């Protein structure tokens, strides 16, 4: 089962420069052409499923506008649960 990830975009900082889009290895990012930020830019968004939460987009963002999240796989989540007793 592939790892699932997602991003949150802080629209106060995203300027639609597309650096994150060009570097995304999964090619799942695009500009949201139906929406403008308060500063008048088209922000980045996930255009489809397939994000793995690798974080490359956040590293490339010069404005630190992206936060990347990664789903914890079931086996790993069970391994870190404290045992009762």
N, C-alpha and C positions, 0 to 999 in steps of 0.2 A: 504494500500500500504506500503510495507516494506521500511525502510530507506536504502538508498544506500550509500556506502562509497567506498573509494579507498585509496591506499597508493602510496607514492613516496619513492623510495629507493635512498639514497645517496651512490653511489658505492665507494666513497672514504673511507667509514667507514664500510660498511657491510662485515663481515667476514664469512658469511654462517654458523653461529653457530647453527642455527635452533631453538633457544629458542622461537622466535616469532611464528614459525610454530607449535611447540608443544603446545603453549598456546592459539592459535586462536580458539575461540569457534565455529566459522563457518567452520573451516577446509578448508579455501580457499587459503592458502599460500603454496608455495613449492619453492624449490631451482630451479633456472633456469640453468639446466644442459647443455644448449646449449650456454651459455655465461659466460665469465670470467671477473671479475673486473680488473682494472689496477694492483691490488696487487695479482691477481691470484686466487681469490675466486669465487665460484658460488654464485651470489646474490639471495636474496629472491625475489619472484614475486607473483602476484595474479594468481592463476592457473585456477580460474573460477569466475563467478559472485556470489554474495552472501555476499560480505563484507558489514557490517553494520556501519563501521566507529567507532567501540567501543573504539579503541585505546589501547587495551590490548597488541597488538604486539609492539607498540612504547614504552609502559611502560616496557616491558620485555627486550627490546633491550639494551644490555650493552654498545653499541657503539653510541647510539642515531642516528642510521642510517635511521630510518623510520619517515616519516611525514604522518599522517592520516588525511583524509578529509572526511567530511560527508555532503551529499546533504541536503539542507534545504527543508523540506516538504512544499508543495504548500500553505497550510493553514497558516503555520507559516510565510512564506515569505510575504503573503498578510497582515498579522497582523502587521508587522513591517514597512511597507511602510508608509512614512509620508503623511499626507493628505494635499492637496493643499488649500491655503486660508489664 
